[in-house]
C-alpha cells in the first residue's frame, strides 16, 4: 500500500493475489488492507489536507503536468501492466494510457481556472462574495475495466481542486494504481495527498472510511447495485457523492443511416475493452428495412475477430476479466435463446478455467429476455427491430439505465429529435465513441449522479462559500 508517502505492508501482513485473466496465473501479490489500515490512510489524507488545500493553484497544476509527462514517457510500461492484470489487447491498453494521461493534462490546466464572484446586492446595502474551496479528504473507488483511466479521471480533478484522496482500486487490478502512485511520488506530490489502499475486503474497509466524520466526499465507478449500497453508507455523513454507475446503451440505426458507417461504429461501441465498458452498446435497435444488411455486415465483422491473450499482437479481443464474468455473459445468451432470440453468431466458450468468449450476435431478442434488462459486460450484441422513429426511441428508453446512447442517421432533424428524446447523459451521433477528457461524462436515471471530465468535473470536488459584506465598511 501507499500511505502517507510510504510503501508498506498491511497491518495484518495479509496479501492479495493478482491474476492474469488470459492464463489464470498469479502475476503479483499486493498488501490486503483491513479496517485498521483504513484508519491509517484516512489519518494520512486528513493530515495532508490543510497544506495541500493551501498550495497555490499554479503549483498543483505543475505537479499534475509533471505526472502527465511521466505517464506519457512510461506509456509502454503502463500498457503492458494493464494488459497483464486486465487482459485487453496491448493496442487498447496503449489507447487507455493516452486517455488516462489526458485527464492529468486537462486538470493541470483547470487547476488555475477555479473562480469566484463579486457583485453588488440588488438593494445596494452589501456586496456578495463567492469563492470555491476543496471539499476535503475524498474516497475514490475505481473499477477493473479501465485500471488507469478511471483513476486519473478522479484523482486529477480532486488534486486540482486541492483535495487529498484515498484511492481504492479494484482488487482484480491494483498494479496500475500502485505504479501511478509511484509516478506521483516521483513528480514531487507531498506525502499523504494520494494514498492507495488495496483490499480484498472492500465492504468493511470502505464502510469504515465512509462512517468516519473526517471523510467528506465519495466518488465511485461501478455497478448500480453497489452504487446504491454506497449511497446508503454515505447518507449518515451527508457526503458529497459522484456516482458513475451501470449502463445499458442503445445503438439506434435509422432507415436513412449509412449502414457501413453504422457497422463500423457498432464494432467500436460493442467490442472496445471486450464489451466490458459501461458505455458499451448493449442493444442494437435497427430499422426493419435495413436490419438484414446491418446484421449481415456486423456478423461478418464479429466472426473476423481474433480472440487470444492481450500480449499476442494478433489478438483483437482479449479474455474477460475472469471465468465468472464469462459464465455470466454465457448465461444471459442462453436465457435469451430460450426466450426466442435467434443466434446469428453464437458463442464458443472454452472450458472451465478459461475466461475467453468469442463474439455473439443475437437477432430478434424479445424484451422478456433477461439480457434486455441487464448490462452485459461482454462481447455480446443483441438486435431489436423497429418500424418507425417513435417505436425506436421507445425501445431505447425502455431501461432503468441512462448512461450513453448512440444514433446513426443522415437526417440532422432526426438526430436532434433523438438527442433530446433519449433518456441518457451522453449521445454519440454517427460515431461509436463518446469518451473524452474535455467532455462531461455521466448518466441519467439509475446510471449515476454528477459528471466527470470537462470543466464540470472539478466542481464535484469544490464547495461554494458565500460572504455578505456590508457596503458601509
Buried (B, 14 or more C-beta within 10 A) or exposed (E): BBBBBEEEBBBEEBBBEBBBBBBEEEEBEBBBBBBEBBBBBBBBBBBBBEEBBEBEBEEBBBBBBBBBBBBBEBBEEBBBBBBBBBBBBBBBBBBBBBBBBBBBBBBBBBBBEBEEEEEEEEEEEBBBBEBBBBBBBBBBBBBBBBBBBBBBBBBBBBBBBBBBBBBBBBBBBBBBBBBBBBBBBEBEBBBBBBBBBBBBBBEEBBBBBBEBEEBBBBBBBBBBEBBEBBBEBBEEBEBBBBBBBBBBBBBBBBBEBBBEBBBBBBBBBBBBBBBBBBBBBBBBBBBEEBBEBBBEBBBEBBEEBEBBBBBBEEBBBBBBBBBEBBBBBBEBBBBBBEBEBEEBBEBEBBEEEBBBBBBBBBBBBEEEBEBBBBBBBBBBBBBBBBEEBEBBBEBBBBBEBBBBBBBBBEBEEBBEBBEEBBBBBBBBBBBBEBBEBBBBBBBBBBBBBBBBBBBBBBBBBBBEEEEEEEEEE
